[in-house]
Amino acid sequence: AQSVTQPDIHITVSEGASLELRCNYSYGATPYLFWYVQSPGQGLQLLLKYFSGDTLVQGIKGFEAEFKRSQSSFNLRKPSVHWSDAAEYFCAVGQPGGNEKLTFGTGTRLTIIP
Amino acid sequence: KAGVTQTPRYLIKTRGQQVTLSCSPISGHRSVSWYQQTPGQGLQFLFEYFSETQRNKGNFPGRFSGRQFSNSRSEMNVSTLELGDSALYLCASRGTSGGAGETQYFGPGTRLLVL
């Protein structure tokens, strides 16, 4: 069965600093990969997704993620964070051609300090 | 296009009661999925409906059920509520084919508190 691990429960960064959120997945082939963001009291918003092709994916709000097959990772990055980026971030995997559900990681809470 | 809407946004019930939550997908979307989000278990898949048929189901007890109408709107019902059912219930809709490669768009959720 597919699974997702987000090893960092909580990360604190200074405004303007760079950010990397880690995501590792377990799946027999290349899955569909997603990053979602959730602000307090809100639903989930898609930041970016990877299906195939170029392993560096650009998303909204200045985020990008890189798929590394050898490491089974799909880490999210942003070169300079803004206070409005404070939220919870979820990595998710989907199974191509099969089960349509998404499997989510446990999330990483991002705190931004001025 | 309007996004995914969920009603009600907040709900308080007592143990033993039942509850029905509603989800209206993005216009034209035929797939609706439901997720439960709790601090302890995170986001867990409940079930998915596509063209009025349940296509997929997660590992939840039979107290959790759902349905989808011909206009793609979906309802989720929880009977005999337990304290542990307190959660944010998220609905997500997906496009015309509803395949795994299509992006799921999430609603704001219904926060259920069971007392």
Chai-1 contact restraints between the chains, C-beta under 6 A:
chainA,res_idxA,chainB,res_idxB,connection_type,confidence,min_distance_angstrom,max_distance_angstrom,comment,restraint_id
A,Y32,B,A100,contact,1.0,0.0,6.0,A-B,restraint_1
A,Y32,B,G101,contact,1.0,0.0,6.0,A-B,restraint_2
A,Q42,B,P108,contact,1.0,0.0,6.0,A-B,restraint_3
A,G43,B,L90,contact,1.0,0.0,6.0,A-B,restraint_4
A,G43,B,F106,contact,1.0,0.0,6.0,A-B,restraint_5
A,G43,B,G107,contact,1.0,0.0,6.0,A-B,restraint_6
A,G43,B,P108,contact,1.0,0.0,6.0,A-B,restraint_7
A,G43,B,G109,contact,1.0,0.0,6.0,A-B,restraint_8
A,L44,B,F106,contact,1.0,0.0,6.0,A-B,restraint_9
A,L46,B,T103,contact,1.0,0.0,6.0,A-B,restraint_10
A,F51,B,G101,contact,1.0,0.0,6.0,A-B,restraint_11
A,G94,B,A100,contact,1.0,0.0,6.0,A-B,restraint_12
A,Q95,B,A100,contact,1.0,0.0,6.0,A-B,restraint_13
A,P96,B,A100,contact,1.0,0.0,6.0,A-B,restraint_14
A,E100,B,E48,contact,1.0,0.0,6.0,A-B,restraint_15
A,E100,B,N56,contact,1.0,0.0,6.0,A-B,restraint_16
A,E100,B,A100,contact,1.0,0.0,6.0,A-B,restraint_17
A,K101,B,F45,contact,1.0,0.0,6.0,A-B,restraint_18
A,K101,B,N56,contact,1.0,0.0,6.0,A-B,restraint_19
A,F104,B,L43,contact,1.0,0.0,6.0,A-B,restraint_20
A,T106,B,G42,contact,1.0,0.0,6.0,A-B,restraint_21
